Amino acid sequence: MKFLTVLTVATGFSLFSAGPLQAEEILAQTGDTTAGAAFGAGTGVLIGGATGGPLGAMIGAGIGLLGGREVQKAGGLEERAYVVRSNTGEEQVVRSPREEFAIGQQVNVKGQRLHAITP
């Protein structure tokens, strides 16, 4: 009985330590304007709220969101984001402002960040 318990625990540890069968793959690089949109929406809320009350705040936030994205694009300050296909076939856009990856590279998505798989 003790042998069976040890075998079960050892098998469980080996399964938990095994990596994913197939990693996610980078399909394309795209631009990300989340920072500009957030700054524009925040500024729009303040200015719209000051001039038009609650309705002005909502309208200002929408205009600021769109304007912030465009200002970030026009300034050439877009951050990197990648289109990633998961092992289930789903595609998602994941930001990676600091690290650079090649198209076709195998990566792991942990939270909202990409991590390169090292062989």
N, C-alpha and C positions, 0 to 999 in steps of 0.2 A: 504494500500500500504506500509506503514511504517513497519507493522508487517511482510509482505512478505520479505522486505529487511533484517530485523533483522534475520528472519528464514534462509534466504539464506546465510548470513554471518556466522551465528552460525554453520550451516551444513558444510560450507567450512572449518572453523577452526577445526571442529571435524574430518573431513576427512584428513586434513593435519597433524594433531597431531597423527593420528593412525599409529601404527608401521607396519612393513611389515607382510603380512599374513603368510609367511613362511620364516624362516631365512636360511642362508647357513649352510652347515654341513661339518665338518672336516672328510675327508675320510682316509687320511694317512699323516704321517710325512716323509719328505724327506730332503736331504741336499741341501744347497745353497752355491754356490761358486762364486757369483757375485763379491765380493770384490777382490778375487784372480785373477779373469779374468780381471777385470778393471786395477789392478795394473800391471799384466803381459802384457796387451796390451799397456799400456802407456810406460812401460819400453822398450818393443819391438819396438815401433815406434821410440823412441829416438835412440836406438842402431842401428836399421836397417836403419834409415834415415842418421845417421852419417857415416855408412859404405857403403851403397848402394844407396843413394839418395831416390827419391820418391818411386821407385819400392821396394827398400830395406825396406823402412818404412812400406809399405803395407804387405810385407812378414813377417817382424819382428813383426808387430801387430798381425797377425794371429798366429804365433808361440808363441808369448808371451801370448796371450789369452789362448791357450790350455795349455801351461806350467804353467801359473798362477793358473788355476783351479786344475791341478794335484798337484802342490806344496801345495795348501791350503788343499786338501784332504789328502795328505801324512802327513802333519803336524797335522792332527786332528783338524783343525780350521774351519770346515764347520759350517755355521750358520743354524738355523732351518728355514724350509719352510714347508708349508702344502698344500696338495692337497684338494681343497675345491669344493664341488658341490653346485651350486647356485640353487635358487628356480625354475629356468627355465631348470635345468638339465645339464647345462654346467659345465665342470670341468676346474679349473685353479689352478696354483701354486702361492701361496701368501707367501712372506717372513714374518717372525716374529722373528727377532733376540732376542728380549727381553722377550716377553711373551710366556708362554707354554700353550698348549691346549691339551685336550684329544680327542682321536679319537671318533667320534660320537657327539661331542659337537656342540651345535648351536652357531653360531657366525654371526656377520655382517661384511661385507667387506666395508671399507670406504677408498677410494683411493687405496693405495697399502698395507694397514695394516688391520689386524684382530682385532675385538673388541668383547669380550665375551658378551653374552646376560645375563643380570642379571634378575632373575625372580621377 
